[in-house]
């Protein structure tokens, strides 16, 4: 029995030794193969180094190599940004050279574009505005070139497109050339918000001004006071300027200021902060924002609330400027005509 046990132990020991030898052999082959690959790589690198040196070029350090790689990556990034910028210019998202109404280049950037909201039957009001502060013909042109103020009446189309009211506006515009006619807007109270939105979009696309103002056709605008007030905000790229308030939301359908979407404004039924009244102003960046996003910006029942809603969530400076409270005695910019 002792001999048999010794025989078993000896056999097991021989098997273990054989497996260990096989493993060592395979490991040696693997290591030898890797060393051979490394030596071949080193030979190739030495030959490349000799070739570069023979051409009069000096070898570069690892740090220099990393710098070159970083520069190449930055070059690729810059090339990509240049392509995006070029595409943005083609899409109209980057300001182009400002032009006057006759298509010529304007060296001086306009201060403000004023869109005066008007209606189909309001010719008498428009004539009063022209006579009071806006001017016509040469005086309107002088307002643009000397004051940097571009003023235009903004109007939509009749519900019956091409009728006598539309033709009357076309005739008036052919004589005065002071309209922005929005063919996609029907002149109706429920389209007031859309009208203001498309005015900002159109004006921002056409004129590279510092500011864009919404006004109505029954106020007098003091151009000098407006200019000095806006000049104080030239350093703020996202200013929203006007007579600010947070008014009550009316849920009664028969109320004059009824808001069909009153339920969106919470249990207290109060509007967010917004500029209301006859006139308010936004900067170029905000007008461009409206223009780019015009198709997805929601409109409420009232245009001033709609405009305020477009800037909720943006980094916008709300400027409560009493000079834009046109119905107040303290207003220095606007007053009823």
C-alpha positions as CSV (number, residue, x, y, z in Angstrom):
1,X,0.0,0.0,0.0
2,X,2.9,2.4,0.8
3,X,4.4,1.7,-2.6
4,X,1.1,2.3,-4.4
5,X,0.6,5.7,-2.6
6,X,4.2,6.8,-3.4
7,X,3.5,5.8,-7.1
8,X,0.4,8.0,-7.2
9,X,2.2,11.0,-5.6
10,X,5.1,10.6,-8.1
11,X,2.7,10.5,-11.1
12,X,0.9,13.6,-9.9
13,X,4.1,15.4,-9.4
14,X,5.2,14.5,-13.0
15,X,1.9,15.8,-14.4
16,X,2.2,19.1,-12.6
17,X,5.8,19.5,-13.7
18,X,4.8,18.8,-17.3
19,X,1.9,21.4,-17.2
20,X,4.2,24.0,-15.6
21,X,6.8,23.4,-18.3
22,X,4.2,23.8,-21.1
23,X,2.9,27.0,-19.5
24,X,6.5,28.4,-19.2
25,X,7.1,27.5,-22.8
26,X,4.0,29.3,-24.1
27,X,4.8,32.3,-21.9
28,X,8.3,32.4,-23.3
29,X,7.0,32.3,-26.9
30,X,4.5,35.1,-26.0
31,X,7.1,37.3,-24.4
32,X,9.6,36.6,-27.2
33,X,7.0,37.6,-29.8
34,X,6.2,40.9,-28.0
35,X,9.9,41.7,-27.7
36,X,10.3,41.0,-31.4
37,X,7.4,43.3,-32.3
38,X,8.9,46.0,-30.0
39,X,12.3,45.6,-31.6
40,X,10.9,45.9,-35.1
41,X,9.0,49.0,-34.1
42,X,12.1,50.5,-32.6
43,X,14.1,49.7,-35.8
44,X,11.4,51.4,-37.8
45,X,11.4,54.5,-35.6
46,X,15.2,54.7,-35.7
47,X,15.2,54.5,-39.5
48,X,12.5,57.3,-39.6
49,X,14.6,59.4,-37.3
50,X,17.7,58.9,-39.4
51,X,15.7,59.8,-42.5
52,X,14.3,63.0,-40.9
53,X,17.7,63.9,-39.6
54,X,19.3,63.3,-43.0
55,X,16.9,65.8,-44.5
56,X,18.1,68.5,-42.1
57,X,15.1,68.3,-39.8
58,X,15.4,68.1,-36.1
59,X,13.6,65.6,-33.9
60,X,10.8,67.0,-31.7
61,X,10.1,66.3,-28.1
62,X,7.0,64.7,-26.7
63,X,5.9,68.1,-25.4
64,X,6.2,69.5,-28.8
65,X,4.3,66.6,-30.3
66,X,1.4,67.2,-27.9
67,X,1.4,70.9,-28.7
68,X,1.1,70.1,-32.4
69,X,-1.7,67.7,-31.8
70,X,-3.5,70.3,-29.7
71,X,-3.1,72.9,-32.4
72,X,-4.5,70.5,-35.0
73,X,-7.5,69.8,-32.8
74,X,-8.1,73.6,-32.4
75,X,-7.7,74.1,-36.1
76,X,-10.4,71.5,-36.7
77,X,-12.7,73.1,-34.1
78,X,-12.1,76.5,-35.7
79,X,-12.9,75.2,-39.1
80,X,-16.1,73.7,-37.8
81,X,-17.1,77.0,-36.2
82,X,-16.3,78.9,-39.4
83,X,-18.6,76.5,-41.3
84,X,-21.4,77.0,-38.7
85,X,-20.9,80.8,-38.9
86,X,-21.2,80.7,-42.7
87,X,-24.4,78.6,-42.5
88,X,-25.8,81.0,-39.9
89,X,-25.1,84.0,-42.1
90,X,-26.9,82.3,-45.0
91,X,-29.9,81.6,-42.7
92,X,-30.0,85.3,-41.6
93,X,-29.0,84.6,-37.9
94,X,-26.0,87.0,-38.1
95,X,-26.4,90.7,-38.7
96,X,-25.6,91.7,-42.2
97,X,-24.7,95.2,-43.4
98,X,-27.5,97.5,-42.6
99,X,-29.4,99.0,-45.5
100,X,-31.7,102.0,-45.9
101,X,-35.1,101.7,-47.5
102,X,-33.6,102.4,-51.0
103,X,-31.2,99.4,-50.7
104,X,-28.0,101.4,-50.3
105,X,-25.5,100.7,-47.5
106,X,-26.0,102.7,-44.3
107,X,-22.7,103.5,-42.6
108,X,-24.4,104.7,-39.3
109,X,-26.3,102.0,-37.4
110,X,-30.0,103.1,-36.8
111,X,-30.9,103.7,-33.2
112,X,-34.4,102.4,-33.2
113,X,-37.1,101.1,-35.5
114,X,-40.6,102.2,-34.4
115,X,-43.5,100.1,-35.6
116,X,-46.7,102.1,-35.2
117,X,-49.6,99.6,-35.0
118,X,-52.5,100.9,-37.1
119,X,-55.8,99.7,-38.6
120,X,-57.5,99.8,-41.9
121,X,-59.8,102.6,-41.2
122,X,-57.4,104.9,-39.3
123,X,-56.1,107.1,-42.0
124,X,-56.9,110.3,-40.0
125,X,-54.9,109.0,-37.1
126,X,-52.0,108.3,-39.4
127,X,-52.1,111.7,-40.9
128,X,-52.1,113.2,-37.4
129,X,-49.0,111.2,-36.5
130,X,-47.2,112.2,-39.7
131,X,-48.0,115.9,-39.1
132,X,-47.1,115.8,-35.3
133,X,-43.8,114.0,-35.2
134,X,-43.1,111.4,-37.9
135,X,-43.1,113.5,-41.1
136,X,-43.3,112.4,-44.7
137,X,-41.0,112.3,-47.7
138,X,-37.8,114.3,-47.1
139,X,-38.6,114.9,-43.4
140,X,-39.1,111.2,-42.8
141,X,-35.8,110.5,-44.5
142,X,-34.1,113.2,-42.4
143,X,-35.4,111.5,-39.3
144,X,-33.6,108.3,-40.4
145,X,-30.3,109.9,-41.4
146,X,-29.9,112.5,-38.7
147,X,-31.7,110.9,-35.7
148,X,-31.2,107.2,-36.6
149,X,-35.0,106.7,-36.1
150,X,-36.9,104.6,-38.6
151,X,-40.7,104.9,-38.2
152,X,-43.2,102.8,-40.1
153,X,-46.9,102.1,-39.8
154,X,-47.6,98.4,-39.3
155,X,-50.8,96.9,-40.8
156,X,-52.2,93.6,-41.8
157,X,-54.7,92.7,-44.6
158,X,-58.4,92.7,-44.7
159,X,-60.3,89.5,-44.0
160,X,-61.4,89.8,-47.6
161,X,-58.0,90.1,-49.2
162,X,-57.9,92.5,-52.1
163,X,-61.0,94.4,-51.2
164,X,-61.4,98.2,-51.3
165,X,-59.8,98.6,-47.8
166,X,-56.7,96.7,-48.9
167,X,-56.5,98.7,-52.1
168,X,-56.9,101.9,-50.1
169,X,-53.8,101.0,-48.0
170,X,-51.8,100.1,-51.1
171,X,-52.7,103.5,-52.6
172,X,-51.8,105.3,-49.4
173,X,-48.5,103.5,-49.2
174,X,-47.6,104.3,-52.8
175,X,-47.9,107.9,-51.9
176,X,-46.1,107.9,-48.5
177,X,-43.9,104.8,-48.6
178,X,-44.1,104.5,-44.8
179,X,-45.9,101.2,-44.2
180,X,-44.9,97.7,-43.3
181,X,-47.7,95.6,-44.7
182,X,-47.9,92.1,-43.2
183,X,-49.7,89.9,-45.7
184,X,-50.0,87.0,-43.3
185,X,-51.9,89.0,-40.7
186,X,-55.6,89.7,-40.8
187,X,-56.5,93.0,-39.3
188,X,-58.5,91.8,-36.2
189,X,-58.1,92.2,-32.4
190,X,-57.4,88.5,-32.0
191,X,-54.4,88.8,-34.3
192,X,-52.8,91.7,-32.4
193,X,-50.1,89.5,-30.8
194,X,-49.2,87.9,-34.1
195,X,-49.0,91.3,-35.7
196,X,-46.5,92.6,-33.1
197,X,-44.4,89.4,-33.3
198,X,-44.2,89.6,-37.1
199,X,-43.3,93.3,-36.9
200,X,-40.3,92.5,-34.6
201,X,-39.3,89.7,-36.9
202,X,-39.6,91.7,-40.1
203,X,-37.8,94.7,-38.7
204,X,-35.0,92.7,-37.2
205,X,-34.4,91.0,-40.5
206,X,-34.5,94.2,-42.5
207,X,-32.7,96.8,-40.2
208,X,-29.7,96.2,-38.0
209,X,-30.9,98.7,-35.3
210,X,-29.9,99.0,-31.7
211,X,-33.6,98.9,-30.5
212,X,-37.1,98.1,-31.8
213,X,-40.2,99.8,-30.5
214,X,-43.9,99.0,-30.6
215,X,-46.2,102.0,-30.6
216,X,-49.8,102.8,-31.5
217,X,-51.2,105.4,-33.9
218,X,-52.7,107.8,-31.4
219,X,-49.6,108.9,-29.5
220,X,-47.1,111.7,-30.0
221,X,-43.5,110.5,-29.7
222,X,-40.8,112.9,-28.4
223,X,-37.9,111.8,-30.6
224,X,-35.1,113.6,-28.6
225,X,-36.4,112.3,-25.3
226,X,-36.7,108.8,-26.7
227,X,-33.1,108.9,-28.1
228,X,-31.6,110.1,-24.8
229,X,-33.5,107.4,-22.8
230,X,-32.4,104.6,-25.1
231,X,-28.8,105.8,-25.1
232,X,-28.6,105.0,-21.4
233,X,-29.2,101.3,-22.2
234,X,-26.9,100.8,-25.2
235,X,-24.5,98.7,-23.0
236,X,-27.3,96.2,-22.1
237,X,-27.7,93.7,-25.0
238,X,-31.0,92.2,-23.6
239,X,-33.0,95.1,-22.3
240,X,-36.9,95.1,-22.3
241,X,-38.0,98.7,-21.6
242,X,-41.4,100.0,-20.9
243,X,-44.1,100.8,-18.4
244,X,-44.0,97.6,-16.4
245,X,-46.9,96.0,-14.4
246,X,-48.2,92.6,-13.2
247,X,-51.9,92.9,-13.7
248,X,-54.9,90.8,-12.9
249,X,-55.9,87.9,-15.3
250,X,-59.6,88.1,-16.1
251,X,-61.4,84.8,-16.6
252,X,-64.9,86.2,-17.3
253,X,-65.6,85.9,-21.0
254,X,-67.6,89.1,-21.1
255,X,-64.8,91.2,-19.6
256,X,-63.0,93.6,-21.9
257,X,-59.6,92.1,-21.0
258,X,-60.7,88.5,-21.0
259,X,-57.9,86.0,-21.2
260,X,-59.0,82.6,-22.6
261,X,-55.9,80.9,-21.2
262,X,-56.4,82.4,-17.7
263,X,-55.8,78.9,-16.1
264,X,-52.2,79.0,-17.1
265,X,-51.4,81.8,-14.7
266,X,-52.0,80.0,-11.4
267,X,-54.5,80.2,-8.6
268,X,-53.8,83.9,-8.0
269,X,-54.5,84.7,-11.6
270,X,-51.9,87.4,-12.0
271,X,-49.8,88.1,-15.1
272,X,-46.0,88.0,-15.0
273,X,-44.1,91.2,-15.2
274,X,-44.5,92.8,-18.6
275,X,-44.5,96.2,-20.4
276,X,-47.9,97.4,-21.2
277,X,-49.5,100.5,-22.7
278,X,-49.0,102.4,-25.9
279,X,-45.2,101.9,-26.3
280,X,-42.4,99.6,-25.3
281,X,-38.9,98.8,-26.6
282,X,-36.7,95.7,-26.9
283,X,-33.0,95.5,-27.9
284,X,-31.6,94.0,-31.1
285,X,-30.7,90.6,-29.5
286,X,-34.3,90.2,-28.3
287,X,-35.8,91.1,-31.6
288,X,-33.5,88.6,-33.3
289,X,-34.7,86.0,-30.7
290,X,-38.3,86.7,-31.7
291,X,-37.4,86.5,-35.4
292,X,-35.6,83.2,-35.1
293,X,-38.3,81.6,-32.9
294,X,-41.3,83.2,-34.4
295,X,-43.0,79.9,-35.3
296,X,-42.9,78.5,-31.8
297,X,-43.5,81.5,-29.7
298,X,-47.0,81.4,-28.1
299,X,-49.4,84.3,-28.3
300,X,-51.9,85.2,-25.7
301,X,-55.0,87.4,-26.1
302,X,-53.2,90.6,-25.6
303,X,-50.0,91.6,-27.4
304,X,-48.2,93.2,-24.4
305,X,-48.7,90.0,-22.4
306,X,-47.5,87.9,-25.3
307,X,-44.3,90.0,-25.7
308,X,-43.6,89.6,-22.0
309,X,-44.1,85.9,-22.1
310,X,-41.5,85.5,-24.9
311,X,-38.8,86.7,-22.5
312,X,-39.8,84.7,-19.4
313,X,-36.9,82.3,-18.7
314,X,-34.4,84.4,-20.6
315,X,-31.6,86.5,-19.1
316,X,-33.4,89.7,-19.8
317,X,-33.2,93.0,-17.9
318,X,-36.7,94.4,-17.3
319,X,-36.5,98.2,-17.2
320,X,-39.5,99.9,-15.6
321,X,-39.3,103.2,-17.3
322,X,-42.0,105.7,-16.3
323,X,-41.3,107.8,-19.4
324,X,-43.0,105.2,-21.4
325,X,-46.2,105.4,-19.4
326,X,-47.8,107.5,-22.1
327,X,-51.1,108.1,-20.3
328,X,-49.3,109.4,-17.2
329,X,-48.5,113.1,-16.6
330,X,-44.9,112.2,-15.9
331,X,-44.3,110.7,-19.4
332,X,-41.6,112.6,-21.3
333,X,-41.5,110.3,-24.4
334,X,-45.1,109.8,-25.5
335,X,-48.5,111.3,-25.1
336,X,-51.9,111.2,-26.8
337,X,-52.1,113.0,-30.1
